[in-house]
Amino acid sequence: MFNSHGTVLNPKKSKTKYPEARVIVLDDNFNSFQHVANCLLTIIPNMSEKRAWDLTIKVDTTGSAEVWRGNLEQAELYHEQLFIKGLTMAPIEKA
């Protein structure tokens, strides 16, 4: 690899890692368990029904749960989609 000045770039150093982020759902007094679990199932990729229910119960018992972790751009998308469905969301946290 060469940059515009003709110097060799180290491929290991030139790859910048995308920032990771966490999507966290917060407990509230108005969303039902069924609604939260359904939202997780339909929005978060590869979410199993059991995991959706486990996370929903964790939100209820501890006040919050990390429902997804990965690159920032995808985290923003899932965060927005869950928010639009009415879930109470923590601000996106960079991991």
mmCIF file as gemmi writes it, N, C-alpha and C atoms, coordinates in Angstrom:
data_model
loop_
_atom_site.group_PDB
_atom_site.id
_atom_site.type_symbol
_atom_site.label_atom_id
_atom_site.label_alt_id
_atom_site.label_comp_id
_atom_site.label_asym_id
_atom_site.label_entity_id
_atom_site.label_seq_id
_atom_site.pdbx_PDB_ins_code
_atom_site.Cartn_x
_atom_site.Cartn_y
_atom_site.Cartn_z
_atom_site.occupancy
_atom_site.B_iso_or_equiv
_atom_site.pdbx_formal_charge
_atom_site.auth_seq_id
_atom_site.auth_asym_id
_atom_site.pdbx_PDB_model_num
ATOM 1 N N . MET Axp A 1 ? 0.84 -1.194 0 1 0 ? 1 A 1
ATOM 2 C CA . MET Axp A 1 ? 0 0 0 1 0 ? 1 A 1
ATOM 3 C C . MET Axp A 1 ? 0.878 1.248 0 1 0 ? 1 A 1
ATOM 4 N N . PHE Axp A 2 ? 0.513 2.201 -0.783 1 0 ? 2 A 1
ATOM 5 C CA . PHE Axp A 2 ? 1.233 3.473 -0.826 1 0 ? 2 A 1
ATOM 6 C C . PHE Axp A 2 ? 0.244 4.594 -0.595 1 0 ? 2 A 1
ATOM 7 N N . ASN Axp A 3 ? 0.69 5.621 0.131 1 0 ? 3 A 1
ATOM 8 C CA . ASN Axp A 3 ? -0.172 6.805 0.231 1 0 ? 3 A 1
ATOM 9 C C . ASN Axp A 3 ? 0.226 7.778 -0.864 1 0 ? 3 A 1
ATOM 10 N N . SER Axp A 4 ? -0.352 8.956 -0.889 1 0 ? 4 A 1
ATOM 11 C CA . SER Axp A 4 ? -0.105 9.899 -1.989 1 0 ? 4 A 1
ATOM 12 C C . SER Axp A 4 ? 1.331 10.42 -2.017 1 0 ? 4 A 1
ATOM 13 N N . HIS Axp A 5 ? 2.09 10.211 -0.946 1 0 ? 5 A 1
ATOM 14 C CA . HIS Axp A 5 ? 3.471 10.69 -0.912 1 0 ? 5 A 1
ATOM 15 C C . HIS Axp A 5 ? 4.455 9.592 -1.29 1 0 ? 5 A 1
ATOM 16 N N . GLY Axp A 6 ? 3.944 8.402 -1.652 1 0 ? 6 A 1
ATOM 17 C CA . GLY Axp A 6 ? 4.814 7.331 -2.106 1 0 ? 6 A 1
ATOM 18 C C . GLY Axp A 6 ? 5.422 6.514 -0.981 1 0 ? 6 A 1
ATOM 19 N N . THR Axp A 7 ? 5.014 6.729 0.247 1 0 ? 7 A 1
ATOM 20 C CA . THR Axp A 7 ? 5.569 5.94 1.344 1 0 ? 7 A 1
ATOM 21 C C . THR Axp A 7 ? 4.691 4.716 1.594 1 0 ? 7 A 1
ATOM 22 N N . VAL Axp A 8 ? 5.32 3.683 2.081 1 0 ? 8 A 1
ATOM 23 C CA . VAL Axp A 8 ? 4.604 2.438 2.339 1 0 ? 8 A 1
ATOM 24 C C . VAL Axp A 8 ? 3.813 2.581 3.636 1 0 ? 8 A 1
ATOM 25 N N . LEU Axp A 9 ? 2.55 2.168 3.567 1 0 ? 9 A 1
ATOM 26 C CA . LEU Axp A 9 ? 1.713 2.184 4.764 1 0 ? 9 A 1
ATOM 27 C C . LEU Axp A 9 ? 1.66 0.795 5.357 1 0 ? 9 A 1
ATOM 28 N N . ASN Axp A 10 ? 1.743 0.723 6.638 1 0 ? 10 A 1
ATOM 29 C CA . ASN Axp A 10 ? 1.602 -0.551 7.321 1 0 ? 10 A 1
ATOM 30 C C . ASN Axp A 10 ? 0.111 -0.866 7.407 1 0 ? 10 A 1
ATOM 31 N N . PRO Axp A 11 ? -0.353 -1.953 6.74 1 0 ? 11 A 1
ATOM 32 C CA . PRO Axp A 11 ? -1.795 -2.245 6.733 1 0 ? 11 A 1
ATOM 33 C C . PRO Axp A 11 ? -2.374 -2.437 8.131 1 0 ? 11 A 1
ATOM 34 N N . LYS Axp A 12 ? -1.566 -2.959 9.048 1 0 ? 12 A 1
ATOM 35 C CA . LYS Axp A 12 ? -2.065 -3.165 10.414 1 0 ? 12 A 1
ATOM 36 C C . LYS Axp A 12 ? -2.313 -1.836 11.116 1 0 ? 12 A 1
ATOM 37 N N . LYS Axp A 13 ? -1.482 -0.847 10.834 1 0 ? 13 A 1
ATOM 38 C CA . LYS Axp A 13 ? -1.64 0.453 11.481 1 0 ? 13 A 1
ATOM 39 C C . LYS Axp A 13 ? -2.647 1.337 10.748 1 0 ? 13 A 1
ATOM 40 N N . SER Axp A 14 ? -2.854 1.108 9.449 1 0 ? 14 A 1
ATOM 41 C CA . SER Axp A 14 ? -3.744 1.99 8.694 1 0 ? 14 A 1
ATOM 42 C C . SER Axp A 14 ? -5.218 1.627 8.879 1 0 ? 14 A 1
ATOM 43 N N . LYS Axp A 15 ? -5.504 0.437 9.399 1 0 ? 15 A 1
ATOM 44 C CA . LYS Axp A 15 ? -6.895 0.059 9.642 1 0 ? 15 A 1
ATOM 45 C C . LYS Axp A 15 ? -7.34 0.66 10.969 1 0 ? 15 A 1
ATOM 46 N N . THR Axp A 16 ? -8.27 1.584 10.903 1 0 ? 16 A 1
ATOM 47 C CA . THR Axp A 16 ? -8.784 2.162 12.131 1 0 ? 16 A 1
ATOM 48 C C . THR Axp A 16 ? -9.993 1.36 12.576 1 0 ? 16 A 1
ATOM 49 N N . LYS Axp A 17 ? -10.025 1.04 13.83 1 0 ? 17 A 1
ATOM 50 C CA . LYS Axp A 17 ? -11.133 0.26 14.363 1 0 ? 17 A 1
ATOM 51 C C . LYS Axp A 17 ? -12.333 1.178 14.554 1 0 ? 17 A 1
ATOM 52 N N . TYR Axp A 18 ? -13.491 0.697 14.092 1 0 ? 18 A 1
ATOM 53 C CA . TYR Axp A 18 ? -14.699 1.474 14.3 1 0 ? 18 A 1
ATOM 54 C C . TYR Axp A 18 ? -15.014 1.497 15.781 1 0 ? 18 A 1
ATOM 55 N N . PRO Axp A 19 ? -15.471 2.642 16.309 1 0 ? 19 A 1
ATOM 56 C CA . PRO Axp A 19 ? -15.782 2.685 17.734 1 0 ? 19 A 1
ATOM 57 C C . PRO Axp A 19 ? -16.951 1.749 18.047 1 0 ? 19 A 1
ATOM 58 N N . GLU Axp A 20 ? -16.835 1.064 19.161 1 0 ? 20 A 1
ATOM 59 C CA . GLU Axp A 20 ? -17.91 0.18 19.609 1 0 ? 20 A 1
ATOM 60 C C . GLU Axp A 20 ? -18.841 0.952 20.522 1 0 ? 20 A 1
ATOM 61 N N . ALA Axp A 21 ? -20.091 0.535 20.54 1 0 ? 21 A 1
ATOM 62 C CA . ALA Axp A 21 ? -21.085 1.19 21.38 1 0 ? 21 A 1
ATOM 63 C C . ALA Axp A 21 ? -22.03 0.15 21.964 1 0 ? 21 A 1
ATOM 64 N N . ARG Axp A 22 ? -22.694 0.553 23.053 1 0 ? 22 A 1
ATOM 65 C CA . ARG Axp A 22 ? -23.644 -0.31 23.736 1 0 ? 22 A 1
ATOM 66 C C . ARG Axp A 22 ? -25.038 0.289 23.636 1 0 ? 22 A 1
ATOM 67 N N . VAL Axp A 23 ? -26.033 -0.566 23.364 1 0 ? 23 A 1
ATOM 68 C CA . VAL Axp A 23 ? -27.431 -0.151 23.333 1 0 ? 23 A 1
ATOM 69 C C . VAL Axp A 23 ? -28.071 -0.689 24.609 1 0 ? 23 A 1
ATOM 70 N N . ILE Axp A 24 ? -28.608 0.222 25.421 1 0 ? 24 A 1
ATOM 71 C CA . ILE Axp A 24 ? -29.136 -0.15 26.733 1 0 ? 24 A 1
ATOM 72 C C . ILE Axp A 24 ? -30.583 0.29 26.862 1 0 ? 24 A 1
ATOM 73 N N . VAL Axp A 25 ? -31.439 -0.673 27.223 1 0 ? 25 A 1
ATOM 74 C CA . VAL Axp A 25 ? -32.849 -0.4 27.467 1 0 ? 25 A 1
ATOM 75 C C . VAL Axp A 25 ? -33.033 -0.19 28.968 1 0 ? 25 A 1
ATOM 76 N N . LEU Axp A 26 ? -33.826 0.832 29.322 1 0 ? 26 A 1
ATOM 77 C CA . LEU Axp A 26 ? -34.102 1.149 30.727 1 0 ? 26 A 1
ATOM 78 C C . LEU Axp A 26 ? -35.512 0.716 31.112 1 0 ? 26 A 1
ATOM 79 N N . ASP Axp A 27 ? -35.681 0.431 32.39 1 0 ? 27 A 1
ATOM 80 C CA . ASP Axp A 27 ? -36.996 0.065 32.911 1 0 ? 27 A 1
ATOM 81 C C . ASP Axp A 27 ? -37.897 1.297 32.921 1 0 ? 27 A 1
ATOM 82 N N . ASP Axp A 28 ? -39.182 1.072 32.723 1 0 ? 28 A 1
ATOM 83 C CA . ASP Axp A 28 ? -40.169 2.143 32.83 1 0 ? 28 A 1
ATOM 84 C C . ASP Axp A 28 ? -41.467 1.549 33.358 1 0 ? 28 A 1
ATOM 85 N N . ASN Axp A 29 ? -42.46 2.389 33.573 1 0 ? 29 A 1
ATOM 86 C CA . ASN Axp A 29 ? -43.72 1.932 34.154 1 0 ? 29 A 1
ATOM 87 C C . ASN Axp A 29 ? -44.836 1.788 33.132 1 0 ? 29 A 1
ATOM 88 N N . PHE Axp A 30 ? -44.514 1.871 31.838 1 0 ? 30 A 1
ATOM 89 C CA . PHE Axp A 30 ? -45.593 1.853 30.853 1 0 ? 30 A 1
ATOM 90 C C . PHE Axp A 30 ? -45.443 0.817 29.747 1 0 ? 30 A 1
ATOM 91 N N . ASN Axp A 31 ? -44.27 0.285 29.489 1 0 ? 31 A 1
ATOM 92 C CA . ASN Axp A 31 ? -44.121 -0.75 28.461 1 0 ? 31 A 1
ATOM 93 C C . ASN Axp A 31 ? -44.323 -2.125 29.075 1 0 ? 31 A 1
ATOM 94 N N . SER Axp A 32 ? -45.124 -2.956 28.407 1 0 ? 32 A 1
ATOM 95 C CA . SER Axp A 32 ? -45.356 -4.316 28.904 1 0 ? 32 A 1
ATOM 96 C C . SER Axp A 32 ? -44.153 -5.204 28.586 1 0 ? 32 A 1
ATOM 97 N N . PHE Axp A 33 ? -44.036 -6.298 29.319 1 0 ? 33 A 1
ATOM 98 C CA . PHE Axp A 33 ? -42.986 -7.275 29.045 1 0 ? 33 A 1
ATOM 99 C C . PHE Axp A 33 ? -43.077 -7.737 27.595 1 0 ? 33 A 1
ATOM 100 N N . GLN Axp A 34 ? -44.3 -8.032 27.149 1 0 ? 34 A 1
ATOM 101 C CA . GLN Axp A 34 ? -44.507 -8.541 25.798 1 0 ? 34 A 1
ATOM 102 C C . GLN Axp A 34 ? -44.017 -7.534 24.754 1 0 ? 34 A 1
ATOM 103 N N . HIS Axp A 35 ? -44.311 -6.249 24.964 1 0 ? 35 A 1
ATOM 104 C CA . HIS Axp A 35 ? -43.894 -5.226 24.009 1 0 ? 35 A 1
ATOM 105 C C . HIS Axp A 35 ? -42.37 -5.128 23.951 1 0 ? 35 A 1
ATOM 106 N N . VAL Axp A 36 ? -41.725 -5.1 25.107 1 0 ? 36 A 1
ATOM 107 C CA . VAL Axp A 36 ? -40.262 -4.998 25.137 1 0 ? 36 A 1
ATOM 108 C C . VAL Axp A 36 ? -39.636 -6.207 24.439 1 0 ? 36 A 1
ATOM 109 N N . ALA Axp A 37 ? -40.087 -7.399 24.797 1 0 ? 37 A 1
ATOM 110 C CA . ALA Axp A 37 ? -39.536 -8.624 24.192 1 0 ? 37 A 1
ATOM 111 C C . ALA Axp A 37 ? -39.77 -8.631 22.679 1 0 ? 37 A 1
ATOM 112 N N . ASN Axp A 38 ? -40.952 -8.246 22.231 1 0 ? 38 A 1
ATOM 113 C CA . ASN Axp A 38 ? -41.247 -8.202 20.794 1 0 ? 38 A 1
ATOM 114 C C . ASN Axp A 38 ? -40.349 -7.209 20.065 1 0 ? 38 A 1
ATOM 115 N N . CYS Axp A 39 ? -40.13 -6.05 20.663 1 0 ? 39 A 1
ATOM 116 C CA . CYS Axp A 39 ? -39.252 -5.045 20.047 1 0 ? 39 A 1
ATOM 117 C C . CYS Axp A 39 ? -37.831 -5.596 19.896 1 0 ? 39 A 1
ATOM 118 N N . LEU Axp A 40 ? -37.325 -6.234 20.942 1 0 ? 40 A 1
ATOM 119 C CA . LEU Axp A 40 ? -35.975 -6.804 20.872 1 0 ? 40 A 1
ATOM 120 C C . LEU Axp A 40 ? -35.9 -7.876 19.784 1 0 ? 40 A 1
ATOM 121 N N . LEU Axp A 41 ? -36.922 -8.705 19.717 1 0 ? 41 A 1
ATOM 122 C CA . LEU Axp A 41 ? -36.956 -9.778 18.714 1 0 ? 41 A 1
ATOM 123 C C . LEU Axp A 41 ? -36.972 -9.244 17.29 1 0 ? 41 A 1
ATOM 124 N N . THR Axp A 42 ? -37.715 -8.182 17.057 1 0 ? 42 A 1
ATOM 125 C CA . THR Axp A 42 ? -37.864 -7.684 15.69 1 0 ? 42 A 1
ATOM 126 C C . THR Axp A 42 ? -36.754 -6.726 15.265 1 0 ? 42 A 1
ATOM 127 N N . ILE Axp A 43 ? -36.096 -6.079 16.208 1 0 ? 43 A 1
ATOM 128 C CA . ILE Axp A 43 ? -35.112 -5.043 15.849 1 0 ? 43 A 1
ATOM 129 C C . ILE Axp A 43 ? -33.667 -5.515 15.981 1 0 ? 43 A 1
ATOM 130 N N . ILE Axp A 44 ? -33.349 -6.261 17.029 1 0 ? 44 A 1
ATOM 131 C CA . ILE Axp A 44 ? -31.96 -6.669 17.26 1 0 ? 44 A 1
ATOM 132 C C . ILE Axp A 44 ? -31.679 -7.948 16.46 1 0 ? 44 A 1
ATOM 133 N N . PRO Axp A 45 ? -30.661 -7.921 15.587 1 0 ? 45 A 1
ATOM 134 C CA . PRO Axp A 45 ? -30.365 -9.09 14.759 1 0 ? 45 A 1
ATOM 135 C C . PRO Axp A 45 ? -29.985 -10.316 15.598 1 0 ? 45 A 1
ATOM 136 N N . ASN Axp A 46 ? -30.394 -11.476 15.128 1 0 ? 46 A 1
ATOM 137 C CA . ASN Axp A 46 ? -30.056 -12.761 15.753 1 0 ? 46 A 1
ATOM 138 C C . ASN Axp A 46 ? -30.545 -12.902 17.19 1 0 ? 46 A 1
ATOM 139 N N . MET Axp A 47 ? -31.563 -12.14 17.551 1 0 ? 47 A 1
ATOM 140 C CA . MET Axp A 47 ? -32.119 -12.22 18.901 1 0 ? 47 A 1
ATOM 141 C C . MET Axp A 47 ? -33.057 -13.424 18.974 1 0 ? 47 A 1
ATOM 142 N N . SER Axp A 48 ? -32.818 -14.288 19.944 1 0 ? 48 A 1
ATOM 143 C CA . SER Axp A 48 ? -33.719 -15.426 20.137 1 0 ? 48 A 1
ATOM 144 C C . SER Axp A 48 ? -34.852 -14.999 21.066 1 0 ? 48 A 1
ATOM 145 N N . GLU Axp A 49 ? -35.937 -15.751 21.014 1 0 ? 49 A 1
ATOM 146 C CA . GLU Axp A 49 ? -37.06 -15.435 21.891 1 0 ? 49 A 1
ATOM 147 C C . GLU Axp A 49 ? -36.659 -15.561 23.358 1 0 ? 49 A 1
ATOM 148 N N . LYS Axp A 50 ? -35.873 -16.586 23.684 1 0 ? 50 A 1
ATOM 149 C CA . LYS Axp A 50 ? -35.429 -16.77 25.073 1 0 ? 50 A 1
ATOM 150 C C . LYS Axp A 50 ? -34.564 -15.599 25.528 1 0 ? 50 A 1
ATOM 151 N N . ARG Axp A 51 ? -33.63 -15.196 24.683 1 0 ? 51 A 1
ATOM 152 C CA . ARG Axp A 51 ? -32.741 -14.069 25.045 1 0 ? 51 A 1
ATOM 153 C C . ARG Axp A 51 ? -33.547 -12.778 25.195 1 0 ? 51 A 1
ATOM 154 N N . ALA Axp A 52 ? -34.515 -12.55 24.313 1 0 ? 52 A 1
ATOM 155 C CA . ALA Axp A 52 ? -35.351 -11.352 24.413 1 0 ? 52 A 1
ATOM 156 C C . ALA Axp A 52 ? -36.08 -11.325 25.752 1 0 ? 52 A 1
ATOM 157 N N . TRP Axp A 53 ? -36.63 -12.461 26.153 1 0 ? 53 A 1
ATOM 158 C CA . TRP Axp A 53 ? -37.33 -12.521 27.444 1 0 ? 53 A 1
ATOM 159 C C . TRP Axp A 53 ? -36.364 -12.386 28.62 1 0 ? 53 A 1
ATOM 160 N N . ASP Axp A 54 ? -35.188 -13.011 28.524 1 0 ? 54 A 1
ATOM 161 C CA . ASP Axp A 54 ? -34.18 -12.874 29.594 1 0 ? 54 A 1
ATOM 162 C C . ASP Axp A 54 ? -33.77 -11.413 29.766 1 0 ? 54 A 1
ATOM 163 N N . LEU Axp A 55 ? -33.555 -10.714 28.656 1 0 ? 55 A 1
ATOM 164 C CA . LEU Axp A 55 ? -33.176 -9.296 28.727 1 0 ? 55 A 1
ATOM 165 C C . LEU Axp A 55 ? -34.325 -8.446 29.269 1 0 ? 55 A 1
ATOM 166 N N . THR Axp A 56 ? -35.548 -8.764 28.872 1 0 ? 56 A 1
ATOM 167 C CA . THR Axp A 56 ? -36.721 -8.031 29.36 1 0 ? 56 A 1
ATOM 168 C C . THR Axp A 56 ? -36.841 -8.185 30.871 1 0 ? 56 A 1
ATOM 169 N N . ILE Axp A 57 ? -36.643 -9.376 31.367 1 0 ? 57 A 1
ATOM 170 C CA . ILE Axp A 57 ? -36.698 -9.623 32.815 1 0 ? 57 A 1
ATOM 171 C C . ILE Axp A 57 ? -35.56 -8.887 33.518 1 0 ? 57 A 1
ATOM 172 N N . LYS Axp A 58 ? -34.369 -8.869 32.905 1 0 ? 58 A 1
ATOM 173 C CA . LYS Axp A 58 ? -33.239 -8.139 33.491 1 0 ? 58 A 1
ATOM 174 C C . LYS Axp A 58 ? -33.543 -6.643 33.575 1 0 ? 58 A 1
ATOM 175 N N . VAL Axp A 59 ? -34.142 -6.085 32.531 1 0 ? 59 A 1
ATOM 176 C CA . VAL Axp A 59 ? -34.524 -4.664 32.558 1 0 ? 59 A 1
ATOM 177 C C . VAL Axp A 59 ? -35.44 -4.41 33.756 1 0 ? 59 A 1
ATOM 178 N N . ASP Axp A 60 ? -36.411 -5.291 33.949 1 0 ? 60 A 1
ATOM 179 C CA . ASP Axp A 60 ? -37.381 -5.123 35.033 1 0 ? 60 A 1
ATOM 180 C C . ASP Axp A 60 ? -36.737 -5.278 36.406 1 0 ? 60 A 1
ATOM 181 N N . THR Axp A 61 ? -35.854 -6.249 36.565 1 0 ? 61 A 1
ATOM 182 C CA . THR Axp A 61 ? -35.299 -6.534 37.898 1 0 ? 61 A 1
ATOM 183 C C . THR Axp A 61 ? -34.114 -5.65 38.273 1 0 ? 61 A 1
ATOM 184 N N . THR Axp A 62 ? -33.319 -5.232 37.277 1 0 ? 62 A 1
ATOM 185 C CA . THR Axp A 62 ? -32.122 -4.44 37.601 1 0 ? 62 A 1
ATOM 186 C C . THR Axp A 62 ? -32.217 -2.98 37.155 1 0 ? 62 A 1
ATOM 187 N N . GLY Axp A 63 ? -33.228 -2.668 36.339 1 0 ? 63 A 1
ATOM 188 C CA . GLY Axp A 63 ? -33.391 -1.289 35.879 1 0 ? 63 A 1
ATOM 189 C C . GLY Axp A 63 ? -32.846 -1.014 34.496 1 0 ? 63 A 1
ATOM 190 N N . SER Axp A 64 ? -32.01 -1.923 33.982 1 0 ? 64 A 1
ATOM 191 C CA . SER Axp A 64 ? -31.471 -1.73 32.632 1 0 ? 64 A 1
ATOM 192 C C . SER Axp A 64 ? -30.844 -3.025 32.144 1 0 ? 64 A 1
ATOM 193 N N . ALA Axp A 65 ? -30.653 -3.096 30.827 1 0 ? 65 A 1
ATOM 194 C CA . ALA Axp A 65 ? -29.941 -4.229 30.233 1 0 ? 65 A 1
ATOM 195 C C . ALA Axp A 65 ? -29.311 -3.806 28.923 1 0 ? 65 A 1
ATOM 196 N N . GLU Axp A 66 ? -28.081 -4.261 28.711 1 0 ? 66 A 1
ATOM 197 C CA . GLU Axp A 66 ? -27.423 -4.062 27.426 1 0 ? 66 A 1
ATOM 198 C C . GLU Axp A 66 ? -28.034 -5.076 26.466 1 0 ? 66 A 1
ATOM 199 N N . VAL Axp A 67 ? -28.653 -4.571 25.404 1 0 ? 67 A 1
ATOM 200 C CA . VAL Axp A 67 ? -29.339 -5.464 24.467 1 0 ? 67 A 1
ATOM 201 C C . VAL Axp A 67 ? -28.543 -5.687 23.184 1 0 ? 67 A 1
ATOM 202 N N . TRP Axp A 68 ? -27.545 -4.859 22.956 1 0 ? 68 A 1
ATOM 203 C CA . TRP Axp A 68 ? -26.701 -5.026 21.778 1 0 ? 68 A 1
ATOM 204 C C . TRP Axp A 68 ? -25.403 -4.276 21.98 1 0 ? 68 A 1
ATOM 205 N N . ARG Axp A 69 ? -24.311 -4.819 21.421 1 0 ? 69 A 1
ATOM 206 C CA . ARG Axp A 69 ? -23 -4.161 21.443 1 0 ? 69 A 1
ATOM 207 C C . ARG Axp A 69 ? -22.356 -4.377 20.092 1 0 ? 69 A 1
ATOM 208 N N . GLY Axp A 70 ? -21.799 -3.32 19.537 1 0 ? 70 A 1
ATOM 209 C CA . GLY Axp A 70 ? -21.141 -3.431 18.237 1 0 ? 70 A 1
ATOM 210 C C . GLY Axp A 70 ? -20.756 -2.063 17.725 1 0 ? 70 A 1
ATOM 211 N N . ASN Axp A 71 ? -20.589 -1.951 16.405 1 0 ? 71 A 1
ATOM 212 C CA . ASN Axp A 71 ? -20.102 -0.671 15.881 1 0 ? 71 A 1
ATOM 213 C C . ASN Axp A 71 ? -21.13 0.44 16.09 1 0 ? 71 A 1
ATOM 214 N N . LEU Axp A 72 ? -20.618 1.634 16.235 1 0 ? 72 A 1
ATOM 215 C CA . LEU Axp A 72 ? -21.417 2.796 16.61 1 0 ? 72 A 1
ATOM 216 C C . LEU Axp A 72 ? -22.562 3.059 15.643 1 0 ? 72 A 1
ATOM 217 N N . GLU Axp A 73 ? -22.306 2.937 14.351 1 0 ? 73 A 1
ATOM 218 C CA . GLU Axp A 73 ? -23.345 3.237 13.364 1 0 ? 73 A 1
ATOM 219 C C . GLU Axp A 73 ? -24.551 2.305 13.52 1 0 ? 73 A 1
ATOM 220 N N . GLN Axp A 74 ? -24.301 1.011 13.687 1 0 ? 74 A 1
ATOM 221 C CA . GLN Axp A 74 ? -25.402 0.067 13.892 1 0 ? 74 A 1
ATOM 222 C C . GLN Axp A 74 ? -26.08 0.324 15.235 1 0 ? 74 A 1
ATOM 223 N N . ALA Axp A 75 ? -25.297 0.633 16.259 1 0 ? 75 A 1
ATOM 224 C CA . ALA Axp A 75 ? -25.867 0.921 17.579 1 0 ? 75 A 1
ATOM 225 C C . ALA Axp A 75 ? -26.842 2.09 17.496 1 0 ? 75 A 1
ATOM 226 N N . GLU Axp A 76 ? -26.475 3.117 16.744 1 0 ? 76 A 1
ATOM 227 C CA . GLU Axp A 76 ? -27.363 4.273 16.587 1 0 ? 76 A 1
ATOM 228 C C . GLU Axp A 76 ? -28.675 3.875 15.914 1 0 ? 76 A 1
ATOM 229 N N . LEU Axp A 77 ? -28.586 3.002 14.915 1 0 ? 77 A 1
ATOM 230 C CA . LEU Axp A 77 ? -29.78 2.542 14.211 1 0 ? 77 A 1
ATOM 231 C C . LEU Axp A 77 ? -30.699 1.763 15.153 1 0 ? 77 A 1
ATOM 232 N N . TYR Axp A 78 ? -30.163 0.786 15.871 1 0 ? 78 A 1
ATOM 233 C CA . TYR Axp A 78 ? -30.99 -0.029 16.769 1 0 ? 78 A 1
ATOM 234 C C . TYR Axp A 78 ? -31.561 0.821 17.903 1 0 ? 78 A 1
ATOM 235 N N . HIS Axp A 79 ? -30.749 1.738 18.422 1 0 ? 79 A 1
ATOM 236 C CA . HIS Axp A 79 ? -31.195 2.638 19.49 1 0 ? 79 A 1
ATOM 237 C C . HIS Axp A 79 ? -32.402 3.452 19.015 1 0 ? 79 A 1
ATOM 238 N N . GLU Axp A 80 ? -32.282 4.028 17.825 1 0 ? 80 A 1
ATOM 239 C CA . GLU Axp A 80 ? -33.365 4.852 17.285 1 0 ? 80 A 1
ATOM 240 C C . GLU Axp A 80 ? -34.627 4.024 17.045 1 0 ? 80 A 1
ATOM 241 N N . GLN Axp A 81 ? -34.467 2.829 16.493 1 0 ? 81 A 1
ATOM 242 C CA . GLN Axp A 81 ? -35.628 1.976 16.209 1 0 ? 81 A 1
ATOM 243 C C . GLN Axp A 81 ? -36.34 1.563 17.499 1 0 ? 81 A 1
ATOM 244 N N . LEU Axp A 82 ? -35.581 1.228 18.534 1 0 ? 82 A 1
ATOM 245 C CA . LEU Axp A 82 ? -36.191 0.856 19.816 1 0 ? 82 A 1
ATOM 246 C C . LEU Axp A 82 ? -36.887 2.065 20.442 1 0 ? 82 A 1
ATOM 247 N N . PHE Axp A 83 ? -36.268 3.222 20.334 1 0 ? 83 A 1
ATOM 248 C CA . PHE Axp A 83 ? -36.859 4.455 20.866 1 0 ? 83 A 1
ATOM 249 C C . PHE Axp A 83 ? -38.175 4.78 20.16 1 0 ? 83 A 1
ATOM 250 N N . ILE Axp A 84 ? -38.192 4.649 18.842 1 0 ? 84 A 1
ATOM 251 C CA . ILE Axp A 84 ? -39.407 4.917 18.06 1 0 ? 84 A 1
ATOM 252 C C . ILE Axp A 84 ? -40.539 3.98 18.476 1 0 ? 84 A 1
ATOM 253 N N . LYS Axp A 85 ? -40.191 2.746 18.866 1 0 ? 85 A 1
ATOM 254 C CA . LYS Axp A 85 ? -41.198 1.779 19.324 1 0 ? 85 A 1
ATOM 255 C C . LYS Axp A 85 ? -41.685 2.08 20.742 1 0 ? 85 A 1
ATOM 256 N N . GLY Axp A 86 ? -41.095 3.103 21.37 1 0 ? 86 A 1
ATOM 257 C CA . GLY Axp A 86 ? -41.571 3.528 22.682 1 0 ? 86 A 1
ATOM 258 C C . GLY Axp A 86 ? -40.771 3.035 23.868 1 0 ? 86 A 1
ATOM 259 N N . LEU Axp A 87 ? -39.661 2.319 23.615 1 0 ? 87 A 1
ATOM 260 C CA . LEU Axp A 87 ? -38.859 1.853 24.747 1 0 ? 87 A 1
ATOM 261 C C . LEU Axp A 87 ? -38.083 3.021 25.345 1 0 ? 87 A 1
ATOM 262 N N . THR Axp A 88 ? -37.828 2.929 26.633 1 0 ? 88 A 1
ATOM 263 C CA . THR Axp A 88 ? -37.042 3.943 27.322 1 0 ? 88 A 1
ATOM 264 C C . THR Axp A 88 ? -35.575 3.549 27.18 1 0 ? 88 A 1
ATOM 265 N N . MET Axp A 89 ? -34.805 4.431 26.563 1 0 ? 89 A 1
ATOM 266 C CA . MET Axp A 89 ? -33.422 4.115 26.215 1 0 ? 89 A 1
ATOM 267 C C . MET Axp A 89 ? -32.429 4.977 26.966 1 0 ? 89 A 1
ATOM 268 N N . ALA Axp A 90 ? -31.323 4.351 27.387 1 0 ? 90 A 1
ATOM 269 C CA . ALA Axp A 90 ? -30.19 5.115 27.911 1 0 ? 90 A 1
ATOM 270 C C . ALA Axp A 90 ? -29.478 5.727 26.714 1 0 ? 90 A 1
ATOM 271 N N . PRO Axp A 91 ? -28.753 6.826 26.925 1 0 ? 91 A 1
ATOM 272 C CA . PRO Axp A 91 ? -27.936 7.341 25.818 1 0 ? 91 A 1
ATOM 273 C C . PRO Axp A 91 ? -26.969 6.264 25.355 1 0 ? 91 A 1
ATOM 274 N N . ILE Axp A 92 ? -26.621 6.265 24.088 1 0 ? 92 A 1
ATOM 275 C CA . ILE Axp A 92 ? -25.663 5.28 23.567 1 0 ? 92 A 1
ATOM 276 C C . ILE Axp A 92 ? -24.348 5.451 24.305 1 0 ? 92 A 1
ATOM 277 N N . GLU Axp A 93 ? -23.811 4.331 24.775 1 0 ? 93 A 1
ATOM 278 C CA . GLU Axp A 93 ? -22.519 4.355 25.481 1 0 ? 93 A 1
ATOM 279 C C . GLU Axp A 93 ? -21.447 3.796 24.561 1 0 ? 93 A 1
ATOM 280 N N . LYS Axp A 94 ? -20.351 4.517 24.444 1 0 ? 94 A 1
ATOM 281 C CA . LYS Axp A 94 ? -19.221 3.961 23.698 1 0 ? 94 A 1
ATOM 282 C C . LYS Axp A 94 ? -18.554 2.933 24.593 1 0 ? 94 A 1
ATOM 283 N N . ALA Axp A 95 ? -18.297 1.761 24.02 1 0 ? 95 A 1
ATOM 284 C CA . ALA Axp A 95 ? -17.753 0.653 24.797 1 0 ? 95 A 1
ATOM 285 C C . ALA Axp A 95 ? -16.236 0.744 24.889 1 0 ? 95 A 1
